[in-house]
Amino acid sequence: MGGQKKLSLKQIERAQSRRSEEDKSSDKKKKDKKTFTKDKKIVGITPPSVKNKKIVSEIKKMKVLTPFAVSTKFNIIISAAKDFLEQLEQNGAVQLVSGNNSIKIYKPVEE
């Protein structure tokens, strides 16, 4: 009842040569991808101490403080950076500029 017709010998040869060329090109692409692997960073879970003067002075040098900026600067996860910024706000080192429940923007308090 129908089905796929049989290919001629010439068509089979062409299909086979195309597959072998694709295999060679895909092997080259796979080798290239292996050389560009990224190294994973180990990020800290605990935020830095609020009482550390050196860290607070680095925070005060920054113009705008967001959880992402603090997490990249001190190599910690974003949730720990949010907690750290809240602690700094309670201590009076930073001031909340604006924000909502997803992101808050702080600025350092000028003394």
N, C-alpha and C positions, 0 to 999 in steps of 0.2 A: 504494500500500500504506500507507495511513495517513499518518503524518507529522504535522506541526503544522497545525492548521486555520487558515484565514485569519481575521484579526481584522476586526471590523466597523469602520466609519469612526469611530464614537464612541470605540471602544477605542484606535484609532490616535491620535486627537487627544489623549486623556488621557495616553497614554504619551509623546507628543511634548512636551506641556506639563510633565510631571514631569521629563523630561530637561533641559529648558531651565532649570527652577527649580534643579535640582541643579548645573548648570554655573555658574549665578550664585552660588550659595552656596559652591561649591568655589573660585571665583575670589576671593571675600572671604577665605576661610580661608588661601589661598596668600599673599595680600597681608599678612595678619597675621603669618604665620610669618617672612616676610622681615625684619620689623622687630626680631625677637627673636634675631638671630644672635649667637652667642658669639664673642668674640675669643680666638684661640688664644694661649696664653702660650708664649714661647720659653724652654725650660728648658735649664740648663747641663748639660754632661756631666761636666766636671771638678769634683771636690769642692773646697771651700775649703781653704786651707792649715791644717795642724794647728798650725803655729808662730805663727799670727796670734793675738795676745793678745785682740783685740777679739772675735773669733769664739768663742774658748774661753770668754771671760767670759759671752757670750750663752748658750752651751750650759750653763754652770753655773747660770744663772738658771732653766732649765727643770726641772720636777719629774721628769718621766719622759721618757726619750729613746727614741723608736722611729724606724725609718728613714722612716716616713711623716711624722712630725712634723718631722724635720730637713730632709727634702726640700721640704716646703712652706715652712718658715721661710727657707731659703737658696735656694729656687728651683732645685733640682737634681733629677736623676732619682733614683729610689729605689735603684738599684744603686750609684750613686755615694755616696749617703747611707750605705748599708751599709758600703762601704769606708771612708768617713770615720769612722764610729763604731768600726770595728775598729782604725783607726790611733789614735784617741783612747784606746781601751782599752789598747793597747800602750804608749802614753805615760803612762798612769796618770791621765788626766783624767776618765775615766768608768769605771764598774764594771758588769759584767754581772749583772743581777738574775735573769732567767730567760729561757728561750727554747728553740727547737728549730731544725730546719733551715730553716724558712720565715720565722720572725720572731724577733728577739731584742730584749729590753727592757733598757735600760741606765738607770743613774741617775748623776748627777754625783758625783764624789768630793769630800767636804767636807774642806777644809784647815784 
